[in-house]
Amino acid sequence: MVTTVTSTERVKQKTRVGAGGAPPGRNGRNGKGPGGGGNGGKKRDGAQRFSPKPYRVTLWVLIAAIFMMFAAMIASYIMLSQGETWPPLETPRLLWLSTGLILVSSLTFEAARRSLKAGGDRVYVRWLVLTLLFGLGFLASQVLAWRELVAQGVYLATNNHSSFFYLLTGAHAVHLVVGILGLGYLLLRTRRRRAEKDAELKRRAAVGVVSVYWHFMDGLWILLFSLLFVWK
């Protein structure tokens, strides 16, 4: 009878050890072995914690807000143009230059993104600098176009047509400045290398976010450019 009780207690002890994990010793010493839950497992998990999803979600929320704002302005522009006869507004020819510059900037940005993906850091920086220069050139051509309208005696408050012209092009220019700041951030991040293990992943995620925003501003300008030239 005593022998039976002793065997039963031994079985219970073995069961408890198996359910609670490996005892201190061979592989479970201080929880640092393969079966333990020590700092080694946390470090491996910490290296995989970065995810670009928050960046992308924030980007698409921003793009949706900007699109809704411009959609409201475009709808108002079209409705008001049908309700009255607007005086003719000679669209500045410099807008053609602006359009060409922003289209080329999208191509150079895409070339920069592909260069980074291929591991060509120097080529990536060159394309990124070109994109920044084209963006600044776009803003400069916009300022010159506004000055051309002022020389014609067309101001913001001249009529509804001129008001919407300045409003649409000015709002787009302000949002493009945000993209230019993003380009500047990417260049600074390239010059200042970080020791983090996920620094390269973060940089590529940032490039992806800024590139989508830049292409969106490109497409938005094409829409505005067509509207201002066609719908007068």
ChimeraX commands (.cxc) that place a marker at each C-alpha (Angstrom):
marker #1 position 0.00,0.00,0.00 radius 0.5
marker #1 position 2.89,2.32,0.87 radius 0.5
marker #1 position 4.58,1.53,-2.44 radius 0.5
marker #1 position 1.43,2.44,-4.39 radius 0.5
marker #1 position 1.14,5.83,-2.72 radius 0.5
marker #1 position 4.78,6.63,-3.35 radius 0.5
marker #1 position 4.46,5.83,-7.07 radius 0.5
marker #1 position 1.41,8.01,-7.37 radius 0.5
marker #1 position 3.22,10.96,-5.79 radius 0.5
marker #1 position 6.13,10.56,-8.20 radius 0.5
marker #1 position 3.77,10.63,-11.19 radius 0.5
marker #1 position 2.17,13.83,-9.88 radius 0.5
marker #1 position 5.57,15.48,-9.47 radius 0.5
marker #1 position 6.57,14.62,-13.03 radius 0.5
marker #1 position 3.27,16.02,-14.32 radius 0.5
marker #1 position 3.83,19.31,-12.47 radius 0.5
marker #1 position 7.33,19.70,-13.92 radius 0.5
marker #1 position 6.07,19.06,-17.46 radius 0.5
marker #1 position 3.25,21.60,-17.13 radius 0.5
marker #1 position 5.37,24.34,-15.55 radius 0.5
marker #1 position 8.26,24.26,-18.05 radius 0.5
marker #1 position 11.83,22.99,-17.84 radius 0.5
marker #1 position 13.39,23.15,-14.40 radius 0.5
marker #1 position 16.51,25.26,-13.79 radius 0.5
marker #1 position 19.47,23.51,-15.28 radius 0.5
marker #1 position 20.33,22.31,-18.71 radius 0.5
marker #1 position 18.09,24.23,-21.11 radius 0.5
marker #1 position 15.87,26.16,-18.77 radius 0.5
marker #1 position 18.41,27.90,-16.56 radius 0.5
marker #1 position 16.99,31.26,-15.49 radius 0.5
marker #1 position 14.53,31.08,-18.38 radius 0.5
marker #1 position 17.21,31.90,-20.97 radius 0.5
marker #1 position 17.21,28.63,-22.87 radius 0.5
marker #1 position 15.12,27.66,-25.88 radius 0.5
marker #1 position 12.16,26.83,-23.67 radius 0.5
marker #1 position 12.54,29.81,-21.36 radius 0.5
marker #1 position 10.99,33.27,-21.50 radius 0.5
marker #1 position 14.06,35.34,-20.69 radius 0.5
marker #1 position 15.60,38.42,-22.37 radius 0.5
marker #1 position 16.87,36.45,-25.35 radius 0.5
marker #1 position 13.35,35.92,-26.70 radius 0.5
marker #1 position 12.43,39.55,-26.10 radius 0.5
marker #1 position 15.36,40.79,-28.15 radius 0.5
marker #1 position 14.43,38.58,-31.05 radius 0.5
marker #1 position 10.82,39.77,-30.88 radius 0.5
marker #1 position 11.87,43.43,-30.53 radius 0.5
marker #1 position 13.76,43.31,-33.82 radius 0.5
marker #1 position 10.52,42.39,-35.60 radius 0.5
marker #1 position 8.22,44.88,-33.93 radius 0.5
marker #1 position 8.55,47.62,-36.58 radius 0.5
marker #1 position 5.69,47.74,-39.05 radius 0.5
marker #1 position 5.05,50.36,-41.78 radius 0.5
marker #1 position 1.29,50.00,-41.31 radius 0.5
marker #1 position 0.88,53.09,-39.03 radius 0.5
marker #1 position 2.76,55.18,-41.61 radius 0.5
marker #1 position 0.49,54.00,-44.40 radius 0.5
marker #1 position -2.73,54.46,-42.45 radius 0.5
marker #1 position -1.74,58.03,-41.51 radius 0.5
marker #1 position -0.84,58.74,-45.14 radius 0.5
marker #1 position -4.16,57.54,-46.54 radius 0.5
marker #1 position -6.13,59.47,-43.92 radius 0.5
marker #1 position -4.21,62.61,-44.90 radius 0.5
marker #1 position -4.74,61.99,-48.61 radius 0.5
marker #1 position -8.47,61.40,-48.06 radius 0.5
marker #1 position -8.78,64.68,-46.15 radius 0.5
marker #1 position -6.91,66.63,-48.84 radius 0.5
marker #1 position -8.94,65.05,-51.63 radius 0.5
marker #1 position -12.23,65.89,-49.93 radius 0.5
marker #1 position -11.15,69.50,-49.47 radius 0.5
marker #1 position -10.19,69.90,-53.13 radius 0.5
marker #1 position -13.31,68.03,-54.27 radius 0.5
marker #1 position -15.44,70.57,-52.39 radius 0.5
marker #1 position -13.59,73.49,-53.99 radius 0.5
marker #1 position -13.81,71.96,-57.48 radius 0.5
marker #1 position -17.54,71.31,-57.07 radius 0.5
marker #1 position -18.07,74.93,-56.00 radius 0.5
marker #1 position -15.99,76.13,-58.95 radius 0.5
marker #1 position -18.09,74.17,-61.44 radius 0.5
marker #1 position -21.44,75.19,-59.91 radius 0.5
marker #1 position -20.58,78.89,-59.82 radius 0.5
marker #1 position -19.26,78.83,-63.38 radius 0.5
marker #1 position -22.62,77.55,-64.62 radius 0.5
marker #1 position -24.62,80.19,-62.75 radius 0.5
marker #1 position -22.94,83.25,-64.22 radius 0.5
marker #1 position -20.83,84.42,-67.14 radius 0.5
marker #1 position -17.29,84.78,-65.96 radius 0.5
marker #1 position -14.99,87.34,-67.54 radius 0.5
marker #1 position -12.28,85.68,-69.65 radius 0.5
marker #1 position -9.09,84.86,-67.79 radius 0.5
marker #1 position -5.97,84.34,-69.83 radius 0.5
marker #1 position -4.31,81.35,-68.22 radius 0.5
marker #1 position -0.56,81.95,-67.76 radius 0.5
marker #1 position 1.59,79.90,-70.11 radius 0.5
marker #1 position 3.97,79.18,-67.26 radius 0.5
marker #1 position 1.45,76.64,-66.01 radius 0.5
marker #1 position 2.59,74.40,-68.87 radius 0.5
marker #1 position 6.10,74.60,-67.46 radius 0.5
marker #1 position 4.78,73.83,-63.98 radius 0.5
marker #1 position 2.99,70.77,-65.31 radius 0.5
marker #1 position 6.10,69.51,-67.09 radius 0.5
marker #1 position 8.25,69.98,-63.98 radius 0.5
marker #1 position 5.92,68.10,-61.65 radius 0.5
marker #1 position 5.49,65.24,-64.12 radius 0.5
marker #1 position 9.26,64.83,-64.45 radius 0.5
marker #1 position 9.61,65.02,-60.66 radius 0.5
marker #1 position 7.37,61.97,-60.29 radius 0.5
marker #1 position 9.60,60.05,-62.69 radius 0.5
marker #1 position 12.77,61.02,-60.82 radius 0.5
marker #1 position 11.19,60.10,-57.48 radius 0.5
marker #1 position 10.27,56.68,-58.80 radius 0.5
marker #1 position 13.84,56.25,-60.07 radius 0.5
marker #1 position 15.12,57.18,-56.60 radius 0.5
marker #1 position 12.82,54.66,-54.91 radius 0.5
marker #1 position 13.94,51.87,-57.24 radius 0.5
marker #1 position 17.60,52.78,-56.73 radius 0.5
marker #1 position 17.18,52.50,-52.96 radius 0.5
marker #1 position 15.47,49.15,-53.35 radius 0.5
marker #1 position 18.38,47.93,-55.48 radius 0.5
marker #1 position 20.89,49.10,-52.87 radius 0.5
marker #1 position 22.36,52.03,-54.82 radius 0.5
marker #1 position 22.57,54.65,-52.10 radius 0.5
marker #1 position 24.48,57.26,-54.10 radius 0.5
marker #1 position 22.20,56.98,-57.12 radius 0.5
marker #1 position 19.21,57.18,-54.80 radius 0.5
marker #1 position 20.45,60.47,-53.33 radius 0.5
marker #1 position 21.09,61.95,-56.79 radius 0.5
marker #1 position 17.57,61.16,-58.00 radius 0.5
marker #1 position 16.13,62.48,-54.75 radius 0.5
marker #1 position 18.02,65.77,-55.10 radius 0.5
marker #1 position 16.74,66.09,-58.67 radius 0.5
marker #1 position 13.19,65.53,-57.46 radius 0.5
marker #1 position 13.64,68.24,-54.85 radius 0.5
marker #1 position 14.96,70.68,-57.46 radius 0.5
marker #1 position 12.03,69.97,-59.79 radius 0.5
marker #1 position 9.63,70.52,-56.90 radius 0.5
marker #1 position 11.23,73.87,-56.07 radius 0.5
marker #1 position 11.13,74.76,-59.76 radius 0.5
marker #1 position 7.40,74.01,-59.79 radius 0.5
marker #1 position 6.81,76.41,-56.91 radius 0.5
marker #1 position 8.93,79.09,-58.57 radius 0.5
marker #1 position 6.98,78.79,-61.82 radius 0.5
marker #1 position 3.72,79.09,-59.85 radius 0.5
marker #1 position 4.90,82.33,-58.25 radius 0.5
marker #1 position 5.87,83.68,-61.67 radius 0.5
marker #1 position 2.45,82.70,-63.05 radius 0.5
marker #1 position 0.73,84.63,-60.26 radius 0.5
marker #1 position 2.92,87.64,-60.99 radius 0.5
marker #1 position 1.91,87.40,-64.64 radius 0.5
marker #1 position -1.76,87.59,-63.62 radius 0.5
marker #1 position -1.06,90.56,-61.37 radius 0.5
marker #1 position 0.62,92.29,-64.32 radius 0.5
marker #1 position -2.66,91.79,-66.23 radius 0.5
marker #1 position -4.57,93.43,-63.38 radius 0.5
marker #1 position -6.10,90.15,-62.21 radius 0.5
marker #1 position -6.13,89.78,-58.42 radius 0.5
marker #1 position -7.66,87.45,-55.87 radius 0.5
marker #1 position -10.75,89.61,-55.41 radius 0.5
marker #1 position -11.18,90.67,-59.05 radius 0.5
marker #1 position -13.97,88.15,-59.74 radius 0.5
marker #1 position -15.07,84.63,-58.84 radius 0.5
marker #1 position -13.00,83.11,-61.63 radius 0.5
marker #1 position -9.76,84.71,-60.48 radius 0.5
marker #1 position -10.57,83.93,-56.84 radius 0.5
marker #1 position -10.88,80.22,-57.56 radius 0.5
marker #1 position -7.77,80.28,-59.72 radius 0.5
marker #1 position -5.64,81.68,-56.90 radius 0.5
marker #1 position -7.38,79.49,-54.32 radius 0.5
marker #1 position -6.90,76.19,-56.17 radius 0.5
marker #1 position -3.34,76.79,-57.30 radius 0.5
marker #1 position -2.34,78.29,-53.95 radius 0.5
marker #1 position -3.80,75.42,-51.92 radius 0.5
marker #1 position -1.99,72.93,-54.11 radius 0.5
marker #1 position 1.29,74.81,-53.71 radius 0.5
marker #1 position 0.93,74.78,-49.91 radius 0.5
marker #1 position 0.37,71.03,-49.87 radius 0.5
marker #1 position 3.29,70.53,-52.22 radius 0.5
marker #1 position 5.49,72.33,-49.70 radius 0.5
marker #1 position 4.66,69.48,-47.31 radius 0.5
marker #1 position 5.98,67.05,-49.91 radius 0.5
marker #1 position 9.16,69.11,-50.30 radius 0.5
marker #1 position 9.68,69.00,-46.55 radius 0.5
marker #1 position 9.27,65.22,-46.80 radius 0.5
marker #1 position 12.01,65.11,-49.45 radius 0.5
marker #1 position 14.27,67.15,-47.19 radius 0.5
marker #1 position 13.63,64.71,-44.35 radius 0.5
marker #1 position 14.59,61.76,-46.56 radius 0.5
marker #1 position 17.85,63.45,-47.52 radius 0.5
marker #1 position 18.68,64.20,-43.88 radius 0.5
marker #1 position 17.90,60.63,-42.90 radius 0.5
marker #1 position 20.32,59.42,-45.57 radius 0.5
marker #1 position 23.15,61.66,-44.36 radius 0.5
marker #1 position 22.61,60.78,-40.71 radius 0.5
marker #1 position 22.84,57.02,-40.47 radius 0.5
marker #1 position 21.42,55.47,-37.33 radius 0.5
marker #1 position 22.66,52.48,-35.37 radius 0.5
marker #1 position 19.20,50.95,-34.94 radius 0.5
marker #1 position 18.70,47.52,-36.42 radius 0.5
marker #1 position 15.44,48.60,-38.08 radius 0.5
marker #1 position 16.76,51.99,-39.30 radius 0.5
marker #1 position 16.86,50.82,-42.93 radius 0.5
marker #1 position 13.33,49.44,-42.70 radius 0.5
marker #1 position 12.10,52.76,-41.34 radius 0.5
marker #1 position 13.89,54.69,-44.06 radius 0.5
marker #1 position 12.33,52.57,-46.80 radius 0.5
marker #1 position 8.91,52.94,-45.21 radius 0.5
marker #1 position 9.39,56.73,-45.12 radius 0.5
marker #1 position 10.41,56.74,-48.80 radius 0.5
marker #1 position 7.31,54.75,-49.70 radius 0.5
marker #1 position 5.02,57.14,-47.81 radius 0.5
marker #1 position 6.56,60.32,-49.26 radius 0.5
marker #1 position 6.55,58.87,-52.79 radius 0.5
marker #1 position 2.83,58.04,-52.63 radius 0.5
marker #1 position 2.08,61.54,-51.33 radius 0.5
marker #1 position 4.20,63.11,-54.08 radius 0.5
marker #1 position 2.52,61.10,-56.84 radius 0.5
marker #1 position -0.85,62.07,-55.38 radius 0.5
marker #1 position 0.05,65.76,-55.57 radius 0.5
marker #1 position 1.17,65.19,-59.16 radius 0.5
marker #1 position -2.16,63.62,-60.11 radius 0.5
marker #1 position -4.07,66.34,-58.26 radius 0.5
marker #1 position -2.24,69.04,-60.19 radius 0.5
marker #1 position -3.09,67.38,-63.51 radius 0.5
marker #1 position -6.74,67.47,-62.47 radius 0.5
marker #1 position -6.56,71.15,-61.50 radius 0.5
marker #1 position -4.61,72.06,-64.61 radius 0.5
marker #1 position -7.21,70.41,-66.85 radius 0.5
marker #1 position -10.03,72.07,-64.93 radius 0.5
marker #1 position -8.57,75.57,-65.18 radius 0.5
marker #1 position -7.87,75.22,-68.90 radius 0.5
marker #1 position -10.99,73.37,-70.01 radius 0.5
marker #1 position -13.69,74.56,-67.61 radius 0.5
marker #1 position -13.65,78.35,-67.98 radius 0.5
marker link #1:1,2 radius 0.2
marker link #1:2,3 radius 0.2
marker link #1:3,4 radius 0.2
marker link #1:4,5 radius 0.2
marker link #1:5,6 radius 0.2
marker link #1:6,7 radius 0.2
marker link #1:7,8 radius 0.2
marker link #1:8,9 radius 0.2
marker link #1:9,10 radius 0.2
marker link #1:10,11 radius 0.2
marker link #1:11,12 radius 0.2
marker link #1:12,13 radius 0.2
marker link #1:13,14 radius 0.2
marker link #1:14,15 radius 0.2
marker link #1:15,16 radius 0.2
marker link #1:16,17 radius 0.2
marker link #1:17,18 radius 0.2
marker link #1:18,19 radius 0.2
marker link #1:19,20 radius 0.2
marker link #1:20,21 radius 0.2
marker link #1:21,22 radius 0.2
marker link #1:22,23 radius 0.2
marker link #1:23,24 radius 0.2
marker link #1:24,25 radius 0.2
marker link #1:25,26 radius 0.2
marker link #1:26,27 radius 0.2
marker link #1:27,28 radius 0.2
marker link #1:28,29 radius 0.2
marker link #1:29,30 radius 0.2
marker link #1:30,31 radius 0.2
marker link #1:31,32 radius 0.2
marker link #1:32,33 radius 0.2
marker link #1:33,34 radius 0.2
marker link #1:34,35 radius 0.2
marker link #1:35,36 radius 0.2
marker link #1:36,37 radius 0.2
marker link #1:37,38 radius 0.2
marker link #1:38,39 radius 0.2
marker link #1:39,40 radius 0.2
marker link #1:40,41 radius 0.2
marker link #1:41,42 radius 0.2
marker link #1:42,43 radius 0.2
marker link #1:43,44 radius 0.2
marker link #1:44,45 radius 0.2
marker link #1:45,46 radius 0.2
marker link #1:46,47 radius 0.2
marker link #1:47,48 radius 0.2
marker link #1:48,49 radius 0.2
marker link #1:49,50 radius 0.2
marker link #1:50,51 radius 0.2
marker link #1:51,52 radius 0.2
marker link #1:52,53 radius 0.2
marker link #1:53,54 radius 0.2
marker link #1:54,55 radius 0.2
marker link #1:55,56 radius 0.2
marker link #1:56,57 radius 0.2
marker link #1:57,58 radius 0.2
marker link #1:58,59 radius 0.2
marker link #1:59,60 radius 0.2
marker link #1:60,61 radius 0.2
marker link #1:61,62 radius 0.2
marker link #1:62,63 radius 0.2
marker link #1:63,64 radius 0.2
marker link #1:64,65 radius 0.2
marker link #1:65,66 radius 0.2
marker link #1:66,67 radius 0.2
marker link #1:67,68 radius 0.2
marker link #1:68,69 radius 0.2
marker link #1:69,70 radius 0.2
marker link #1:70,71 radius 0.2
marker link #1:71,72 radius 0.2
marker link #1:72,73 radius 0.2
marker link #1:73,74 radius 0.2
marker link #1:74,75 radius 0.2
marker link #1:75,76 radius 0.2
marker link #1:76,77 radius 0.2
marker link #1:77,78 radius 0.2
marker link #1:78,79 radius 0.2
marker link #1:79,80 radius 0.2
marker link #1:80,81 radius 0.2
marker link #1:81,82 radius 0.2
marker link #1:82,83 radius 0.2
marker link #1:83,84 radius 0.2
marker link #1:84,85 radius 0.2
marker link #1:85,86 radius 0.2
marker link #1:86,87 radius 0.2
marker link #1:87,88 radius 0.2
marker link #1:88,89 radius 0.2
marker link #1:89,90 radius 0.2
marker link #1:90,91 radius 0.2
marker link #1:91,92 radius 0.2
marker link #1:92,93 radius 0.2
marker link #1:93,94 radius 0.2
marker link #1:94,95 radius 0.2
marker link #1:95,96 radius 0.2
marker link #1:96,97 radius 0.2
marker link #1:97,98 radius 0.2
marker link #1:98,99 radius 0.2
marker link #1:99,100 radius 0.2
marker link #1:100,101 radius 0.2
marker link #1:101,102 radius 0.2
marker link #1:102,103 radius 0.2
marker link #1:103,104 radius 0.2
marker link #1:104,105 radius 0.2
marker link #1:105,106 radius 0.2
marker link #1:106,107 radius 0.2
marker link #1:107,108 radius 0.2
marker link #1:108,109 radius 0.2
marker link #1:109,110 radius 0.2
marker link #1:110,111 radius 0.2
marker link #1:111,112 radius 0.2
marker link #1:112,113 radius 0.2
marker link #1:113,114 radius 0.2
marker link #1:114,115 radius 0.2
marker link #1:115,116 radius 0.2
marker link #1:116,117 radius 0.2
marker link #1:117,118 radius 0.2
marker link #1:118,119 radius 0.2
marker link #1:119,120 radius 0.2
marker link #1:120,121 radius 0.2
marker link #1:121,122 radius 0.2
marker link #1:122,123 radius 0.2
marker link #1:123,124 radius 0.2
marker link #1:124,125 radius 0.2
marker link #1:125,126 radius 0.2
marker link #1:126,127 radius 0.2
marker link #1:127,128 radius 0.2
marker link #1:128,129 radius 0.2
marker link #1:129,130 radius 0.2
marker link #1:130,131 radius 0.2
marker link #1:131,132 radius 0.2
marker link #1:132,133 radius 0.2
marker link #1:133,134 radius 0.2
marker link #1:134,135 radius 0.2
marker link #1:135,136 radius 0.2
marker link #1:136,137 radius 0.2
marker link #1:137,138 radius 0.2
marker link #1:138,139 radius 0.2
marker link #1:139,140 radius 0.2
marker link #1:140,141 radius 0.2
marker link #1:141,142 radius 0.2
marker link #1:142,143 radius 0.2
marker link #1:143,144 radius 0.2
marker link #1:144,145 radius 0.2
marker link #1:145,146 radius 0.2
marker link #1:146,147 radius 0.2
marker link #1:147,148 radius 0.2
marker link #1:148,149 radius 0.2
marker link #1:149,150 radius 0.2
marker link #1:150,151 radius 0.2
marker link #1:151,152 radius 0.2
marker link #1:152,153 radius 0.2
marker link #1:153,154 radius 0.2
marker link #1:154,155 radius 0.2
marker link #1:155,156 radius 0.2
marker link #1:156,157 radius 0.2
marker link #1:157,158 radius 0.2
marker link #1:158,159 radius 0.2
marker link #1:159,160 radius 0.2
marker link #1:160,161 radius 0.2
marker link #1:161,162 radius 0.2
marker link #1:162,163 radius 0.2
marker link #1:163,164 radius 0.2
marker link #1:164,165 radius 0.2
marker link #1:165,166 radius 0.2
marker link #1:166,167 radius 0.2
marker link #1:167,168 radius 0.2
marker link #1:168,169 radius 0.2
marker link #1:169,170 radius 0.2
marker link #1:170,171 radius 0.2
marker link #1:171,172 radius 0.2
marker link #1:172,173 radius 0.2
marker link #1:173,174 radius 0.2
marker link #1:174,175 radius 0.2
marker link #1:175,176 radius 0.2
marker link #1:176,177 radius 0.2
marker link #1:177,178 radius 0.2
marker link #1:178,179 radius 0.2
marker link #1:179,180 radius 0.2
marker link #1:180,181 radius 0.2
marker link #1:181,182 radius 0.2
marker link #1:182,183 radius 0.2
marker link #1:183,184 radius 0.2
marker link #1:184,185 radius 0.2
marker link #1:185,186 radius 0.2
marker link #1:186,187 radius 0.2
marker link #1:187,188 radius 0.2
marker link #1:188,189 radius 0.2
marker link #1:189,190 radius 0.2
marker link #1:190,191 radius 0.2
marker link #1:191,192 radius 0.2
marker link #1:192,193 radius 0.2
marker link #1:193,194 radius 0.2
marker link #1:194,195 radius 0.2
marker link #1:195,196 radius 0.2
marker link #1:196,197 radius 0.2
marker link #1:197,198 radius 0.2
marker link #1:198,199 radius 0.2
marker link #1:199,200 radius 0.2
marker link #1:200,201 radius 0.2
marker link #1:201,202 radius 0.2
marker link #1:202,203 radius 0.2
marker link #1:203,204 radius 0.2
marker link #1:204,205 radius 0.2
marker link #1:205,206 radius 0.2
marker link #1:206,207 radius 0.2
marker link #1:207,208 radius 0.2
marker link #1:208,209 radius 0.2
marker link #1:209,210 radius 0.2
marker link #1:210,211 radius 0.2
marker link #1:211,212 radius 0.2
marker link #1:212,213 radius 0.2
marker link #1:213,214 radius 0.2
marker link #1:214,215 radius 0.2
marker link #1:215,216 radius 0.2
marker link #1:216,217 radius 0.2
marker link #1:217,218 radius 0.2
marker link #1:218,219 radius 0.2
marker link #1:219,220 radius 0.2
marker link #1:220,221 radius 0.2
marker link #1:221,222 radius 0.2
marker link #1:222,223 radius 0.2
marker link #1:223,224 radius 0.2
marker link #1:224,225 radius 0.2
marker link #1:225,226 radius 0.2
marker link #1:226,227 radius 0.2
marker link #1:227,228 radius 0.2
marker link #1:228,229 radius 0.2
marker link #1:229,230 radius 0.2
marker link #1:230,231 radius 0.2
marker link #1:231,232 radius 0.2
view
